[in-house]
Amino acid sequence: MKLIHIITLTIASSLILLAGCRKSDNNPAIPDLADVVPGNCTTPPLRLWLFSQFVTWGQELTLISASPELHMPDMANFYALHYENSGENQYFGTNAEHTDKINSVYKDLKRFWKYNNKNVFVVGSHGSMMQDREKVFKMYKTVFNYPDDKANRYADSIGTLLKTYPQFLKGDHPAFSFNQLAIPDTTIANVGRIPAKIIIGDGLLKGFDELGFKDVAPQAILAHELGHHLQYELGILKTGMKLVPKTSRRIELMADAYAAYFLAHPQGAGMSLTNLQQVAEVFFNTGDCDFAVDSHHGTPAQRKAATEWGYKLATVTGKQTPILPAEDLAKLFDAELNNIVK
C-alpha cells in the first residue's frame, strides 16, 4: 500500500540538512567509509507494529490518508518543523506522559556535553494539531503553497475526515506523528527564520511504549538527536552536504554512539546494564534495510552494534571514566566504524 511506503520513508528521516548550521574549525576528518553492501536484514518490530496499526483501515482510508494533496502523514511533523519555535509549553506523548522525563534529560545532556547553545529547542509533534483548522489552513497556504481557496477547501476536508472516520483518532493515530528530527537554524521562504530544534513525535513514542521501552526510549531518542546537533557544531554535518548511503549511515550510527555514551556514563544518565541493553533494542528498531536509499540509517544490527560500542566505551574504567569531548569520541568512533558495520 502507498501509505506503508510513505511511513517507511518517514521513520527513516531523523535529520534534515538545512542552512545556517555552525561548525568547528577542527572538525574530525571524513574517514574512508566502507560502501553499503546489501546483506541479511529483517524489518524490525517497531515498523511491523506501525503497519499493524493502520493496515486495518482498509483501502479507502489508506488511499485518503496517503493522498499527496492532503499531506496528512506530513502535517504534524512539518507544522512542528516550521512553527513550533519555542521550548515553552511543549509536551511529549499524546497525554504528556513523557514530558517531565524529556525535559529533565535535556538538561542533563547539555551539562554532560557542555553544550551551551540556548537556541536549540525540543518540541513535540502532535497529530491532534489537525483538529485546529487555523493551523491546517496555515500549513496549506505557507508550507504547501496552496492558494487561499484551495487551502480553505482542504482545511475543511481535514476537519470532515477527522469527524467522519474514528479510525484516525482525531489525528492522534501514530501514523500522523511517527518521526524524530534534528535541524539547525535556518530560513525558509514564506515562513521566515526557524531556530534549531529537535522534534519528537507522539506516534514514535507510542510505538516504543507498546513494545515495552517506555522507560528508556524517550531518553534514547532525545540523546540521539542531540548527537546530531553535536555533529552540526563539529562540522560533521554541514549545509548542503550531499548524503549517500554510506555517509548517512556514519552520521546515524555515530549519533547512536553519542546517545549510548551519555546514557551509560556515570556522569551522564548512568543507566544500568539492563536498561542499556534495552536502549540497544530501541536503536535496533530504528534501523532499516534500505541499502540503496541516500538516507539509509544502518541496519538494525548495525545500529545495535554502534549502541553497544558507545555504552561499553563509557564504562571502560568504571565510575572514574572521564568524559570524552564530543570531537574525541567522533574520532574513536570513526576508527571503529568499519568493524561496527561488518
PyMOL commands that set and color helices and strands:
alter all, ss='L'
color gray80, all
select helices_A, chain A and resi 2-11+45-65+72-83+99-113+127-131+133-143+148-164+166-171+174-176+202-210+217-234+245-264+273-284+300-314+318-320+326-340
alter helices_A, ss='H'
color red, helices_A
select strands_A, chain A and resi 121-125+180-183+186-188+192-194+197-201
alter strands_A, ss='S'
color yellow, strands_A
deselect
rebuild
show_as cartoon
